[in-house]
Amino acid sequence: MRQLSTQDVDFEQQLTTLLAFETVNDADLLKTVDSIIAQVRQDGDSVVLALTQKFDQHPAMSMHELELSQESLAKAFTNLDTKVKEALTTAATRVQTFHERQVQETWEYKDELGNRLGQKVTPLDRVGIYVPGGLASYPSSVLMNAIPAKVAGVKEIIMVVPAPNGILNPLVLAAAHLAKVDRVFTIGGAQAVAALAYGTETIPSVDKITGPGNKYVAAAKRAVFGQVGIDMIAGPSEVLVYAEGQADDRADWLAMDLLSQAEHDRIAQAIFVTTSAEQLAEVAAEIEKALADLPKADIARDSLKNRGALILVKDRAEGMDVINRVAPEHLELSVDDPDALLDNIRHAGAIFMGRHTPEAIGDYCAGPNHVLPTSGTARFSSPLGVYDFQKKSSIIYCSESGSKPLAETADILAQREDLEAHARSARYRYQS
């Protein structure tokens, strides 16, 4: 795992290299995805079935066999171990409670001329959620995508989840039942995204697609954007842990927080930033110690080698600069008074405050969404939320008397833009 210091002559170049990552710009990848989308648009169900059989070795012989019944979802939930069922229900309840606070309501006001102005908030009709399957099978992703959509008032949620060899994680199905997903299809990849975007004989087209997936899914989401909305182009998961070598710090905790991201994927990113050279060395040693018995140690080692870093900064100000430069998906502030740092942080998907708030809690049950901007996009985007499943329409209602002064203003501005029909349309209102 590389070690950097802001005092290095080439630190800025090293940091740029560390953060460089292109999610979906590979020409061969885009060509493959475009071909799959075109096939699905042309032949619908038959192509989706054939590609699912080919890529996932799914034994289904018809599209009907790729859809799961509500009874099977309910059975999966019923058959859960009691403690697991309670944990999943607790997580779902907390996610719902948090997201209910995000609901936006229609609003209006009346201006000084007596005109009514406002915004109408309407839920999307139908959304598609993509849930990873196979080795990366996450019931938490079901909750984080479906529950905000339901809270927003979306009428129908279509879930797609790949089932390699026809095998599904029962916990994913149980989560779909708990989150009240309307229909579930065991398909994945670019073909699933295309089916959701354009519809097939069996799968209805949706208004928006959300949820993480592999590079083919990410590329397909980018390709269909415009036909449908998407949440974001998700890159590998990432965490930045910040500490200052204070008395209550636990190097083993900090090391494990970094490894909790590194075990996700060989291209996941874990970065540790500290003002203490001694603490940096302690965390490095604890990482090596923990890797000795970590089940996914091979993945974590590759992740740390490929994209991980331990960064020494001169002081807190430099630490905040590095955090904002990275704009991490997950940011942990392992300090005595994290509130003192909050105003200095401009870019982060989710901020975990204090030593007792590991990112892992946010992944599952804190309540806020774990679908977060990656690869520096926290500079301009936000976590998935209820607002992603609502759209807004402006309301403009002019009274006869209130219309005239506005129409005169519009007439003048339209003439300056050389749009005579605009000008006359407004003029008719105040000259009548």
N, C-alpha and C positions, 0 to 999 in steps of 0.2 A: 504494500500500500504506500503510495508516494507521500512524501512529506514536503510541504511548501512553507515558505515564510514570506510575509509581505515585505521583508527586507531584502529578499532576493532581487538582483538587478533585473531579471527577466520575469518577475512574478506575474505581471499583467498578461504576458504571452502564455505563461504556464497555465494560468487560470482560464484564459480563452480556449486553449487546447482542451483542458479538462471538461469544459462545459459544452464543447462543440458536439452536436448530435443532430443528424438529419433523420427524421422519422420516416417520411414517405417520398423521398425524392429520387429513389433508385429507378432508372429508366426501365429496366427489365421487369421490376415489380409493378410499375404503373401500367406497362403494356399487358402483363398477365391479368391484372385486375380489370382493365378496360375491356379485355376480351370476355372475361366472365360476365361482366355487367351486360355487355351487348348480347350474349347468349341468353341470359335470363330474360332480358327485355323481349327477345324474339320468341323464345320457346317456353318460357314460364316454368310450370311444374316439372316438366320432363327433364329439363336441364338441372334444376335444383335437386331433384331426386338423384340423377346420375352423378352429379358432383359430390353429393353427400355420400353416396356409396363409394365413390372413388377416393376422396380425401379422408373420410372418417371411417371407412370400412363398415358403414352402417348397414345392418342386415335388412332394413326396410325394403319392401318391394312396391310400395305405393306411398303417395303423399299422405294418405289417411293414416298410415302407420307412423308417420313422423310427427303427428300432433298428439299431445298428451291430453287425456281427459281431466276434467275437474275432480273426478273421483280419485284418480291416481295421485293428484296433488294432495288432496285431503288425506288419503291413506298414508302418504309419505310423512305428513305432519303427525298424524295419530301414532304412527309406529316409532317415532323418535324416543330415545331415552328421555326420561323425565327431566333430568338436569339440562340436557341439550335443548329440549323443548322450552324450558323455562328461560334459558339464556337467549334463545332466538326470539322469544316473545318479549323479553325485557328490551333487547336491542330494537325490535320493531316499534315498541311503544315509545322509546326515547327518541328514535328517529322521527316518528310522527309528531310528537310533542314539540320538538324543535322546529320542524318545518311548518307547523300550523301557524307559527309566528311570522312566517314569510309571506303569507297570503296577502295579495294586493287587492284592494277593493276599487270599484268604480267611484270616481269623484267628479264633482262639478262645482263651479262657482259662478257668480254673476258679476260682470265688470261694471264700471261706473256708467256705461252707456246702456245698461240693461240687457246686454247680450249674455247668453249662457255658454260657458266654455268648460271643457272637462275631458275626461278620459274614461273610456269604457274598457273594462278588463274582462277578457273572455278566455276560458280554458281551451286548449287544443282539443280537437275531436278525437284523434287517435294517434298514439305514439308507439314506437317500437323500441324495446330495450334489448341490448345485446349483452349477454352474460357469458363470460368465458367458461369453457368446459374442459374436460380431460384433466391434465395435470394441474392446471390453474383453474380450479373449480371453486367459486366463491359465492356462497349464499348471501354474504353481506352485500355483494353487488346488486343482488335482486332487491333487497330492502332499500338500498340507497338510490336506486333508479325508479322503482315502482311506487314507493310510498309518497315521494314529493309529487309525482304525477297524479296520484289519487287525491292527495290533499288539494291540488290545484283544481280538481274537478274534471280531469280528462275522462271521457266517456269509455274509452276502450284501450287497454294496454295489450300489445302483442309482444310476447317474449320469444327470443330465439336463443338457443343454447346448444352448442355442439355436443354430440354424444359419441365419442370414438368407440367403435365396435358395439354401438348401441347401449353403452353403459353410461349411466348418469349418477351423479351424487344425490342421494335421497334428500340431503339437507337443502340442496338447491330447489328441489321440487317443493319441499316443506315451506321454504321461504316464499316461493311463488304463491302458495296457498295463503299464507299469512298476509302477504301484501295485496291479495285480491287481484292477481294478474288474470286477465280474461282468457287469453289463449296462449299456449306454449307449443313451439315447434322445435324439434331436436335437429336443428341445422345450424351451421356456423360458416365462418369465412366470408369472402367477398360475395358469394352467392346469396347468403342470408341478408346481407346489407342491400343487395340489389333487389331481392324479393320484397323487402320492406319498403324500399323506395318506389318501386314501379308496380308492385303487386303481381300476383300470378293468379291462376284459376282458383287456387286454394287459399293463398295468403293475401290478405287485403293490404293495400298500400297505406302508408301512414303519413302523418304530417311532420314528424320529427323522429330522429334516431339518436338514442343516447346509450352510453355504456362503453367500457373499454374492450379492447381485443388485441390480436396480434397485428403485425405490420400489414397484412392483407386487409384486415378489417379497417385499420386506420386509413389506408390508401383508398379503400372503397367508400368510406364515409366522406372523404374529401372529394371524391369523384362525383358523388350523387348530391352534394350540397348545391342547393339551388332548386333541385327537384323537391327536396325535403330539407328541413332544418337539421342541424346536428348540434351536439353539445360542444365538442371540441375534438381536436386531433390529439389523442393521448399518446405520450411517449412513455418510456420506462419510468417506473416509480423512483422517487428520490427523497432523501431527507438531509437536512442540514441541522446538526446539533451544535449549539453554542454554549460554552461554559467559560468560567474565569478562574478556575483553580481555587474555588472557595472551600471553606472548611467542611461543609456538609456534602460536598460532591462525592459520588461513588464511581470510581473508574469502571467497575464491572457493569454498573447500570448503563453508563454512557456507551461502553463498548457494545452491549447487547442491543441498545437502541439503534446503533449503526448497523449491526448485523441483521436486525429485523427488516431492514430494507434490502440489504445485500442478498438475503436468501430468496428474495422474490424472483430474481432474474439475473442472468450473467451480465446484462447491460443496465441493471439498476444502479443507482448512484447514492453513495453514502459519504457525506462530507462532515468532518469534525473541525470546528473552529474554536480556538482557545487563546487566551492571553498568557497562558502559562506553559513554558517549555517542559517543566516537570510533569504537568498533567498530560501533555501530549504524549510523552514517553510512557506514562502509566496506562493510558488508554490503548496505545499501540500494543503493549504487553498483554493487556486483558483481552484484546481481540484475538491474539494468537492463542491464548489459553482457552478461550471459549470455542474456537474453531476445532479444537481437539475432539469434542464430542457432539458437535452440532450436526444433526441429520443431513442438512443440505450444505455441508461445509464446502463441497466442491463448487457449487453454484456461488456461494458467498465469496469464496477465495477469488474466483474469476471476476466477480463484480468489483471487489475491492481493488484488484490488480488493474482492471480495465478502466474504471471510472471513479474509484474512491480516492479520498485524499484526507490527510491530516494537515491543517493549516494553522500556523502560528501567526498571530497578529500582535502588534505592539501594544494596543490598548483597546478599550471598548469602542471608541470612535471608528477605528479601523475595522473592528469586528462588524459593526453595523454597515460599513461600506461594503464589506465582502458579502454580507447577507443580501443586501439590496442588489448587488451585482449578480449574484446567483439567482435571485428570485425563486427560492425553492418551493417545491410542491408542499412539503412538510417542513416546518421549522420548530425545533425544540429549543426553548430558552431555559437551560438548566442553571439558574442563578437564584440568589436569595430573593431578589425583588424584580421579577420579570416585568411588572407594570412600569417600572422606570425605563424600560427599553422600548415599550410598545410604540410610543410616538415617533421613534426613529426608524421604525420598520415600515417601508413603503410597499414592498413587494414580497408576498408570501401567500400560498394557497390556504394553508391552515397554520395557526400559531398555537403551539402547545406550551402552556405557561407553567414554569416551575418544575421541580425534580419529580414530582409525583404524577406527572401527566405525560406518560409515554405515548408516542404516536400510535402504538398498537391499540390503545383504548379508543382513539379516534377512528381507527379502521372499522371497529365493530359496534360500539355501543354508547359513545359519548352523546351522540345525537346529531351534530353537524354532519354534512355530507362528506363522504370520503372520495367522491369523484372530483378531482382537483386539477387545476392547470399545472402542466409539467413543462420541462425544457425551457424554462424562463418565461413562459407565457403568463405567469402570475403578474407580470408587468402591466397586462391589459385585460385580464379575464378573471373570473370568479369561480368559486365552487358551484357545482350543480345545485339547483334549488327549485323551489316552487315556481319562481319567476321564469324559469326555463320552459315551463309548461303552460304559461299564460301569455296571451298577446294583448296588445293595447290598440284601441281605436280612438282617435281624437273626436271629440264632440264639439261642434260649432253651431250655435243656434242664435242667429241675429234677429233682433226685433226690428220692426220697420224704422223706428226712430234711431235705434242703435246702429243700424246698417249704414246709414247715410254718411257719417263721418269716416267710417272705415272704408267705404266704397270710394270716397274721394281720395283718400290716401292711396288705395290700391290703384286707382286710375293714374295718379301722378307717377307712381313707381313703374307701372306697366308700360307707360309711354317711354320712360327712360330706358327700358329694356327692349324697346321696339316690338312690343307684343300688342298690336292694336285691338285684336279681338278680346284680349284680357281687359284692356282699358275700357272698351265699350261695354263689356259685360258688367263691370263695376259701375260705369257711368250711368247706365240705365237705372240703377237702383237709387242714386241720389238725385237724378234729374226728373224722375217720374213724378 
